[in-house]
């Protein structure tokens, strides 16, 4: 027999052995008949004793006067007198039955609180299931409306392929510019083959008269002298410096272009990195979405089953109107024996009906 622990002082919570209560209820009470068309067999015995059984259930059902009349309407040859006789038989046994249910009546208030708690849990289960559905719907929409579109966009003509094409174009431009510099360097080399850079700077920006130029292991040469130290036309030096100056301007221009390309290339690589990161993130989330979807498919039916189970349990509690608390073992055995006797007799009646019909 199931037991309920005594409540501690000031504690309104009930330490309820749920499985024991449920099993006790299910062992004593049969399932509710939901279709009056189910097969009910009625037999009148010598003392007009009537018992009713549902062949589709393991246990017999006892009906009150009003509920039994509702069922009886659907069957021919069932008179009110037979129904009354059946109820009289039930009344004969009422004292015997009341022994088992007296303590249940005393605990109605406590049982009602248990029913309320079960109802609260059931409502919570319904809410959680609904929230689970909504969350799953929101996530599914997010993936379909955003992530998939983003992946398609990044993989399309306006996405990563375009960025890669721009990078390739930028790299080709830089390669061309570097080739130009190499060519210009060759030209500069021709122009200053006889002049060291240090002395070129000295010619453009002459040192002060009292400052001696350091040799630096480089042969000092007179800009005003030609090969073999021979005097030459000063305009030749001016022309060389002018040519070098024009080359430097173009070199600077090309380096400026390269710098711009480097900045653009850096921007494009950052863009590509972000898009690659977006692809990685989207792919990861998509995989997580698949995992979540599989998890949902596995868990959600269980959530629905749990909800239905709570509804079923709540229905059983509500129909019974109590929790069978504090019933003594002797009362429980007496009640179980009564149910067993009724079931055995009902089987006997149904067998007699079968024999008489055949």
C-alpha positions as a Markdown table, in Angstrom:
| # | Residue | x | y | z |
|---|---|---|---|---|
| 1 | Unk | 0.0 | 0.0 | 0.0 |
| 2 | Unk | 1.3 | 3.4 | -0.8 |
| 3 | Unk | 2.1 | 5.9 | 1.9 |
| 4 | Unk | 2.4 | 9.7 | 2.2 |
| 5 | Unk | 5.0 | 11.1 | 4.6 |
| 6 | Unk | 3.7 | 13.4 | 7.3 |
| 7 | Unk | 3.9 | 17.1 | 6.6 |
| 8 | Unk | 6.5 | 19.0 | 8.7 |
| 9 | Unk | 5.2 | 21.8 | 10.8 |
| 10 | Unk | 4.8 | 25.0 | 8.7 |
| 11 | Unk | 5.4 | 23.0 | 5.5 |
| 12 | Unk | 2.5 | 22.8 | 3.1 |
| 13 | Unk | 4.3 | 20.7 | 0.5 |
| 14 | Unk | 3.2 | 17.1 | 0.2 |
| 15 | Unk | 5.8 | 14.3 | -0.1 |
| 16 | Unk | 3.8 | 12.2 | -2.5 |
| 17 | Unk | 5.0 | 8.9 | -3.8 |
| 18 | Unk | 3.5 | 9.5 | -7.2 |
| 19 | Unk | 4.1 | 6.1 | -8.7 |
| 20 | Unk | 2.5 | 4.4 | -5.7 |
| 21 | Unk | -0.5 | 6.6 | -5.9 |
| 22 | Unk | -0.8 | 6.2 | -9.6 |
| 23 | Unk | -0.5 | 2.4 | -9.4 |
| 24 | Unk | -3.0 | 2.2 | -6.5 |
| 25 | Unk | -5.5 | 4.3 | -8.5 |
| 26 | Unk | -5.0 | 2.3 | -11.7 |
| 27 | Unk | -5.3 | -1.0 | -9.8 |
| 28 | Unk | -8.5 | 0.0 | -8.1 |
| 29 | Unk | -10.2 | 2.1 | -10.8 |
| 30 | Unk | -10.9 | 1.0 | -14.4 |
| 31 | Unk | -10.5 | 3.3 | -17.4 |
| 32 | Unk | -13.4 | 5.6 | -18.2 |
| 33 | Unk | -15.6 | 4.3 | -21.1 |
| 34 | Unk | -15.6 | 7.0 | -23.8 |
| 35 | Unk | -18.0 | 5.5 | -26.2 |
| 36 | Unk | -21.4 | 4.3 | -25.1 |
| 37 | Unk | -21.4 | 1.9 | -28.1 |
| 38 | Unk | -18.9 | -0.3 | -26.4 |
| 39 | Unk | -20.1 | -3.8 | -25.7 |
| 40 | Unk | -22.0 | -4.0 | -22.4 |
| 41 | Unk | -23.5 | -7.3 | -21.4 |
| 42 | Unk | -26.5 | -7.3 | -19.0 |
| 43 | Unk | -28.0 | -10.5 | -17.4 |
| 44 | Unk | -30.9 | -10.8 | -15.0 |
| 45 | Unk | -30.3 | -13.5 | -12.4 |
| 46 | Unk | -32.7 | -15.2 | -10.0 |
| 47 | Unk | -32.7 | -12.3 | -7.5 |
| 48 | Unk | -32.7 | -9.8 | -10.3 |
| 49 | Unk | -29.1 | -9.1 | -9.6 |
| 50 | Unk | -27.4 | -7.2 | -12.4 |
| 51 | Unk | -23.7 | -6.8 | -13.0 |
| 52 | Unk | -22.2 | -4.9 | -15.8 |
| 53 | Unk | -18.8 | -5.5 | -17.5 |
| 54 | Unk | -16.9 | -4.1 | -20.3 |
| 55 | Unk | -15.3 | -6.9 | -22.2 |
| 56 | Unk | -12.6 | -4.6 | -23.5 |
| 57 | Unk | -11.3 | -3.7 | -20.0 |
| 58 | Unk | -9.6 | -5.8 | -17.5 |
| 59 | Unk | -11.7 | -4.6 | -14.6 |
| 60 | Unk | -15.4 | -4.1 | -14.0 |
| 61 | Unk | -17.1 | -0.7 | -13.9 |
| 62 | Unk | -19.7 | 0.3 | -11.4 |
| 63 | Unk | -22.1 | 3.0 | -12.5 |
| 64 | Unk | -24.2 | 5.5 | -10.6 |
| 65 | Unk | -27.9 | 5.7 | -11.3 |
| 66 | Unk | -27.7 | 8.7 | -13.6 |
| 67 | Unk | -24.6 | 7.5 | -15.6 |
| 68 | Unk | -25.9 | 4.0 | -15.9 |
| 69 | Unk | -29.3 | 5.3 | -17.2 |
| 70 | Unk | -27.4 | 7.2 | -19.9 |
| 71 | Unk | -25.6 | 4.0 | -21.0 |
| 72 | Unk | -28.8 | 1.9 | -20.7 |
| 73 | Unk | -30.6 | 4.2 | -23.2 |
| 74 | Unk | -28.4 | 2.8 | -26.0 |
| 75 | Unk | -29.5 | -0.8 | -25.5 |
| 76 | Unk | -32.8 | -2.5 | -26.2 |
| 77 | Unk | -34.7 | -4.6 | -23.7 |
| 78 | Unk | -33.1 | -2.7 | -20.8 |
| 79 | Unk | -35.9 | -1.5 | -18.5 |
| 80 | Unk | -35.7 | 1.0 | -15.7 |
| 81 | Unk | -36.7 | -1.8 | -13.3 |
| 82 | Unk | -33.5 | -3.7 | -14.2 |
| 83 | Unk | -31.5 | -0.6 | -13.7 |
| 84 | Unk | -33.1 | -0.1 | -10.3 |
| 85 | Unk | -32.4 | -3.7 | -9.4 |
| 86 | Unk | -28.8 | -3.2 | -10.2 |
| 87 | Unk | -28.6 | -0.1 | -8.1 |
| 88 | Unk | -30.4 | -1.9 | -5.2 |
| 89 | Unk | -27.7 | -4.5 | -5.3 |
| 90 | Unk | -25.0 | -1.8 | -5.2 |
| 91 | Unk | -26.8 | -0.3 | -2.2 |
| 92 | Unk | -26.7 | -3.6 | -0.4 |
| 93 | Unk | -22.9 | -3.5 | -0.7 |
| 94 | Unk | -22.6 | 0.2 | 0.0 |
| 95 | Unk | -21.7 | -0.3 | 3.7 |
| 96 | Unk | -19.0 | -2.7 | 2.6 |
| 97 | Unk | -17.7 | -0.3 | 0.0 |
| 98 | Unk | -17.8 | 2.7 | 2.3 |
| 99 | Unk | -15.4 | 1.1 | 4.7 |
| 100 | Unk | -12.7 | 1.5 | 2.1 |
| 101 | Unk | -13.6 | 5.1 | 1.2 |
| 102 | Unk | -14.4 | 6.6 | 4.6 |
| 103 | Unk | -10.8 | 7.8 | 5.2 |
| 104 | Unk | -10.7 | 9.2 | 1.6 |
| 105 | Unk | -13.6 | 11.5 | 2.3 |
| 106 | Unk | -11.7 | 12.8 | 5.4 |
| 107 | Unk | -8.8 | 13.8 | 3.2 |
| 108 | Unk | -10.7 | 15.6 | 0.4 |
| 109 | Unk | -9.0 | 18.9 | 1.1 |
| 110 | Unk | -5.5 | 17.5 | 1.1 |
| 111 | Unk | -6.3 | 15.5 | -2.1 |
| 112 | Unk | -7.7 | 18.6 | -3.8 |
| 113 | Unk | -4.4 | 20.4 | -3.2 |
| 114 | Unk | -2.6 | 17.4 | -4.8 |
| 115 | Unk | -4.9 | 17.6 | -7.8 |
| 116 | Unk | -4.2 | 21.3 | -8.1 |
| 117 | Unk | -0.4 | 20.6 | -8.0 |
| 118 | Unk | -0.8 | 18.0 | -10.7 |
| 119 | Unk | -2.9 | 20.4 | -12.7 |
| 120 | Unk | -0.2 | 23.1 | -12.3 |
| 121 | Unk | 2.4 | 20.7 | -13.5 |
| 122 | Unk | 0.3 | 19.7 | -16.4 |
| 123 | Unk | -0.3 | 23.4 | -17.4 |
| 124 | Unk | 3.5 | 23.9 | -17.1 |
| 125 | Unk | 4.1 | 20.9 | -19.4 |
| 126 | Unk | 1.6 | 22.4 | -21.9 |
| 127 | Unk | 3.4 | 25.8 | -21.7 |
| 128 | Unk | 6.8 | 24.3 | -22.1 |
| 129 | Unk | 5.6 | 22.2 | -25.1 |
| 130 | Unk | 4.1 | 25.3 | -26.7 |
| 131 | Unk | 7.3 | 27.4 | -26.1 |
| 132 | Unk | 9.3 | 24.5 | -27.5 |
| 133 | Unk | 7.2 | 24.6 | -30.6 |
| 134 | Unk | 7.6 | 28.4 | -30.9 |
| 135 | Unk | 11.3 | 28.4 | -30.3 |
| 136 | Unk | 11.8 | 25.7 | -32.9 |
| 137 | Unk | 9.7 | 27.6 | -35.4 |
| 138 | Unk | 11.6 | 30.8 | -34.8 |
| 139 | Unk | 15.0 | 29.1 | -35.2 |
| 140 | Unk | 13.8 | 27.3 | -38.3 |
| 141 | Unk | 12.6 | 30.6 | -39.8 |
| 142 | Unk | 15.9 | 32.3 | -38.8 |
| 143 | Unk | 17.9 | 29.6 | -40.6 |
| 144 | Unk | 15.8 | 29.5 | -43.7 |
| 145 | Unk | 15.3 | 33.3 | -44.0 |
| 146 | Unk | 18.8 | 34.5 | -43.0 |
| 147 | Unk | 21.6 | 32.0 | -42.9 |
| 148 | Unk | 20.7 | 30.2 | -46.1 |
| 149 | Unk | 20.3 | 33.4 | -48.0 |
| 150 | Unk | 23.6 | 34.7 | -46.6 |
| 151 | Unk | 25.4 | 31.5 | -47.7 |
| 152 | Unk | 23.9 | 31.8 | -51.1 |
| 153 | Unk | 24.8 | 35.5 | -51.3 |
| 154 | Unk | 28.4 | 34.8 | -50.2 |
| 155 | Unk | 28.8 | 32.0 | -52.7 |
| 156 | Unk | 27.2 | 33.9 | -55.5 |
| 157 | Unk | 28.5 | 36.4 | -58.0 |
| 158 | Unk | 28.2 | 39.3 | -55.5 |
| 159 | Unk | 30.0 | 37.4 | -52.7 |
| 160 | Unk | 33.3 | 35.7 | -52.2 |
| 161 | Unk | 33.9 | 35.0 | -55.9 |
| 162 | Unk | 33.7 | 38.7 | -56.6 |
| 163 | Unk | 36.1 | 39.5 | -53.7 |
| 164 | Unk | 38.6 | 36.9 | -54.9 |
| 165 | Unk | 38.4 | 38.3 | -58.5 |
| 166 | Unk | 39.1 | 41.8 | -57.1 |
| 167 | Unk | 42.0 | 40.5 | -55.1 |
| 168 | Unk | 43.5 | 38.8 | -58.2 |
| 169 | Unk | 43.0 | 41.9 | -60.2 |
| 170 | Unk | 44.7 | 44.0 | -57.5 |
| 171 | Unk | 47.6 | 41.5 | -57.3 |
| 172 | Unk | 48.1 | 41.7 | -61.1 |
| 173 | Unk | 48.1 | 45.5 | -61.0 |
| 174 | Unk | 50.8 | 45.4 | -58.3 |
| 175 | Unk | 52.8 | 43.0 | -60.3 |
| 176 | Unk | 52.7 | 45.3 | -63.3 |
| 177 | Unk | 53.7 | 48.3 | -61.2 |
| 178 | Unk | 56.7 | 46.4 | -59.8 |
| 179 | Unk | 57.8 | 45.5 | -63.3 |
| 180 | Unk | 57.6 | 49.2 | -64.2 |
| 181 | Unk | 59.8 | 50.0 | -61.2 |
| 182 | Unk | 62.3 | 47.5 | -62.2 |
| 183 | Unk | 62.4 | 49.0 | -65.7 |
| 184 | Unk | 62.7 | 52.5 | -64.3 |
| 185 | Unk | 65.5 | 51.4 | -61.9 |
| 186 | Unk | 67.3 | 50.2 | -65.0 |
| 187 | Unk | 67.0 | 53.6 | -66.6 |
| 188 | Unk | 68.1 | 55.3 | -63.4 |
| 189 | Unk | 71.0 | 53.0 | -63.3 |
| 190 | Unk | 72.1 | 54.1 | -66.8 |
| 191 | Unk | 71.8 | 57.7 | -65.8 |
| 192 | Unk | 73.8 | 57.5 | -62.6 |
| 193 | Unk | 76.2 | 54.7 | -63.5 |
| 194 | Unk | 79.1 | 57.1 | -62.9 |
| 195 | Unk | 77.6 | 59.0 | -59.9 |
| 196 | Unk | 77.2 | 57.6 | -56.4 |
| 197 | Unk | 74.0 | 58.4 | -54.7 |
| 198 | Unk | 75.7 | 60.2 | -51.9 |
| 199 | Unk | 77.4 | 62.6 | -54.3 |
| 200 | Unk | 74.1 | 63.0 | -56.2 |
| 201 | Unk | 72.6 | 64.3 | -52.9 |
| 202 | Unk | 75.6 | 66.5 | -52.4 |
| 203 | Unk | 75.1 | 68.0 | -55.9 |
| 204 | Unk | 71.4 | 68.6 | -55.2 |
| 205 | Unk | 72.0 | 69.8 | -51.7 |
| 206 | Unk | 75.7 | 71.0 | -51.4 |
| 207 | Unk | 77.3 | 70.6 | -48.1 |
| 208 | Unk | 78.5 | 73.6 | -46.1 |
| 209 | Unk | 82.0 | 74.8 | -47.0 |
| 210 | Unk | 83.5 | 74.0 | -43.6 |
| 211 | Unk | 82.1 | 70.5 | -43.6 |
| 212 | Unk | 84.2 | 67.8 | -45.0 |
| 213 | Unk | 82.6 | 64.9 | -46.9 |
| 214 | Unk | 83.3 | 61.5 | -45.6 |
| 215 | Unk | 84.8 | 59.0 | -48.0 |
| 216 | Unk | 82.8 | 56.0 | -46.8 |
| 217 | Unk | 85.2 | 53.9 | -48.9 |
| 218 | Unk | 83.6 | 55.4 | -52.0 |
| 219 | Unk | 85.9 | 57.1 | -54.6 |
| 220 | Unk | 85.3 | 60.9 | -54.5 |
| 221 | Unk | 84.6 | 62.3 | -57.9 |
| 222 | Unk | 84.2 | 65.8 | -59.1 |
| 223 | Unk | 80.7 | 66.3 | -60.5 |
| 224 | Unk | 82.2 | 68.8 | -62.9 |
| 225 | Unk | 84.6 | 66.2 | -64.4 |
| 226 | Unk | 83.8 | 63.5 | -66.8 |
| 227 | Unk | 85.4 | 60.2 | -67.3 |
| 228 | Unk | 89.1 | 59.9 | -66.3 |
| 229 | Unk | 88.7 | 63.2 | -64.4 |
| 230 | Unk | 88.4 | 65.3 | -67.6 |
| 231 | Unk | 86.5 | 68.6 | -67.4 |
| 232 | Unk | 83.1 | 68.4 | -69.0 |
| 233 | Unk | 80.2 | 70.6 | -69.8 |
| 234 | Unk | 78.2 | 71.4 | -66.6 |
| 235 | Unk | 75.0 | 71.1 | -68.5 |
| 236 | Unk | 75.6 | 67.4 | -68.7 |
| 237 | Unk | 75.4 | 67.1 | -64.9 |
| 238 | Unk | 72.2 | 69.2 | -64.9 |
| 239 | Unk | 70.7 | 67.0 | -67.6 |
| 240 | Unk | 71.6 | 63.8 | -65.6 |
| 241 | Unk | 70.1 | 65.3 | -62.4 |
| 242 | Unk | 67.0 | 66.4 | -64.3 |
| 243 | Unk | 66.5 | 62.9 | -65.8 |
| 244 | Unk | 66.9 | 61.3 | -62.4 |
| 245 | Unk | 64.4 | 63.8 | -60.9 |
| 246 | Unk | 61.8 | 62.9 | -63.6 |
| 247 | Unk | 62.4 | 59.2 | -62.9 |
| 248 | Unk | 62.0 | 59.7 | -59.2 |
| 249 | Unk | 58.7 | 61.4 | -59.8 |
| 250 | Unk | 57.4 | 58.5 | -61.8 |
| 251 | Unk | 58.8 | 56.1 | -59.2 |
| 252 | Unk | 57.0 | 57.9 | -56.5 |
| 253 | Unk | 53.8 | 57.9 | -58.5 |
| 254 | Unk | 54.1 | 54.1 | -59.0 |
| 255 | Unk | 54.8 | 53.6 | -55.4 |
| 256 | Unk | 51.8 | 55.7 | -54.5 |
| 257 | Unk | 49.8 | 53.4 | -56.8 |
| 258 | Unk | 51.3 | 50.4 | -55.1 |
| 259 | Unk | 50.5 | 51.8 | -51.7 |
| 260 | Unk | 46.9 | 52.4 | -52.8 |
| 261 | Unk | 46.8 | 48.8 | -54.0 |
| 262 | Unk | 48.2 | 47.6 | -50.7 |
| 263 | Unk | 45.5 | 49.4 | -48.8 |
| 264 | Unk | 42.8 | 48.1 | -51.2 |
| 265 | Unk | 44.3 | 44.6 | -51.0 |
| 266 | Unk | 44.3 | 44.7 | -47.2 |
| 267 | Unk | 40.6 | 45.9 | -47.3 |
| 268 | Unk | 39.7 | 43.1 | -49.7 |
| 269 | Unk | 41.5 | 40.5 | -47.6 |
| 270 | Unk | 39.7 | 41.7 | -44.5 |
| 271 | Unk | 36.4 | 41.5 | -46.4 |
| 272 | Unk | 37.3 | 38.0 | -47.6 |
| 273 | Unk | 38.3 | 37.0 | -44.0 |
| 274 | Unk | 34.9 | 38.4 | -42.7 |
| 275 | Unk | 33.0 | 36.5 | -45.4 |
| 276 | Unk | 35.0 | 33.4 | -44.8 |
| 277 | Unk | 34.2 | 33.8 | -41.1 |
| 278 | Unk | 30.5 | 34.3 | -42.0 |
| 279 | Unk | 30.6 | 31.2 | -44.1 |
| 280 | Unk | 32.2 | 29.2 | -41.3 |
| 281 | Unk | 29.8 | 30.6 | -38.8 |
| 282 | Unk | 26.8 | 29.9 | -41.0 |
| 283 | Unk | 28.0 | 26.4 | -41.7 |
| 284 | Unk | 28.6 | 25.8 | -38.0 |
| 285 | Unk | 25.1 | 27.1 | -37.1 |
| 286 | Unk | 23.6 | 25.1 | -39.9 |
| 287 | Unk | 25.2 | 22.0 | -38.5 |
| 288 | Unk | 24.0 | 23.0 | -35.1 |
| 289 | Unk | 20.6 | 23.6 | -36.6 |
| 290 | Unk | 20.6 | 20.0 | -38.0 |
| 291 | Unk | 21.6 | 18.7 | -34.6 |
| 292 | Unk | 18.8 | 20.8 | -33.0 |
| 293 | Unk | 16.4 | 19.6 | -35.6 |
| 294 | Unk | 17.3 | 15.9 | -34.8 |
| 295 | Unk | 17.1 | 16.7 | -31.1 |
| 296 | Unk | 13.7 | 18.3 | -31.6 |
| 297 | Unk | 12.4 | 15.3 | -33.6 |
| 298 | Unk | 13.6 | 13.0 | -30.8 |
| 299 | Unk | 12.5 | 15.0 | -27.8 |
| 300 | Unk | 9.3 | 16.7 | -29.0 |
| 301 | Unk | 7.2 | 13.5 | -29.3 |
| 302 | Unk | 8.4 | 12.6 | -25.8 |
| 303 | Unk | 7.3 | 16.0 | -24.6 |
| 304 | Unk | 3.9 | 15.4 | -26.3 |
| 305 | Unk | 3.7 | 12.0 | -24.7 |
| 306 | Unk | 4.6 | 13.6 | -21.3 |
| 307 | Unk | 1.8 | 16.1 | -21.8 |
| 308 | Unk | -0.7 | 13.4 | -22.7 |
| 309 | Unk | 0.5 | 11.4 | -19.7 |
| 310 | Unk | 0.0 | 14.3 | -17.3 |
| 311 | Unk | -3.5 | 14.9 | -18.9 |
| 312 | Unk | -4.3 | 11.3 | -18.4 |
| 313 | Unk | -3.1 | 11.2 | -14.8 |
| 314 | Unk | -4.9 | 14.5 | -14.0 |
| 315 | Unk | -8.1 | 13.1 | -15.5 |
| 316 | Unk | -7.8 | 10.0 | -13.3 |
| 317 | Unk | -7.3 | 12.1 | -10.2 |
| 318 | Unk | -10.1 | 14.4 | -11.1 |
| 319 | Unk | -12.5 | 11.5 | -11.7 |
| 320 | Unk | -11.6 | 9.9 | -8.5 |
| 321 | Unk | -11.7 | 13.2 | -6.5 |
| 322 | Unk | -9.2 | 12.0 | -4.0 |
| 323 | Unk | -5.7 | 10.6 | -3.8 |
| 324 | Unk | -6.5 | 7.5 | -1.8 |
| 325 | Unk | -4.4 | 8.9 | 1.0 |
| 326 | Unk | -4.0 | 7.2 | 4.4 |
| 327 | Unk | -6.1 | 4.2 | 3.4 |
| 328 | Unk | -5.3 | 1.3 | 5.7 |
| 329 | Unk | -4.0 | -1.9 | 4.2 |
| 330 | Unk | -7.1 | -3.8 | 5.4 |
| 331 | Unk | -9.4 | -1.3 | 3.8 |
| 332 | Unk | -7.4 | -1.4 | 0.6 |
| 333 | Unk | -7.5 | -5.2 | 0.6 |
| 334 | Unk | -11.3 | -5.2 | 1.3 |
| 335 | Unk | -11.9 | -2.8 | -1.6 |
| 336 | Unk | -9.7 | -4.7 | -3.9 |
| 337 | Unk | -11.5 | -7.9 | -3.0 |
| 338 | Unk | -14.8 | -6.3 | -3.7 |
| 339 | Unk | -13.6 | -5.3 | -7.1 |
| 340 | Unk | -12.2 | -8.7 | -7.8 |
| 341 | Unk | -15.5 | -10.4 | -6.7 |
| 342 | Unk | -17.5 | -8.1 | -9.0 |
| 343 | Unk | -15.1 | -8.9 | -11.8 |
| 344 | Unk | -15.4 | -12.6 | -11.3 |
| 345 | Unk | -19.2 | -12.5 | -11.1 |
| 346 | Unk | -19.3 | -10.2 | -14.2 |
| 347 | Unk | -17.2 | -12.8 | -16.1 |
| 348 | Unk | -19.7 | -15.5 | -15.0 |
| 349 | Unk | -22.6 | -13.3 | -16.2 |
| 350 | Unk | -21.0 | -12.7 | -19.6 |
| 351 | Unk | -20.2 | -16.4 | -20.0 |
| 352 | Unk | -23.8 | -17.2 | -19.2 |
| 353 | Unk | -25.0 | -14.6 | -21.8 |
| 354 | Unk | -22.6 | -16.1 | -24.4 |
| 355 | Unk | -24.0 | -19.6 | -23.7 |
| 356 | Unk | -27.6 | -18.5 | -23.8 |
| 357 | Unk | -27.1 | -16.6 | -27.1 |
| 358 | Unk | -25.5 | -19.6 | -28.7 |
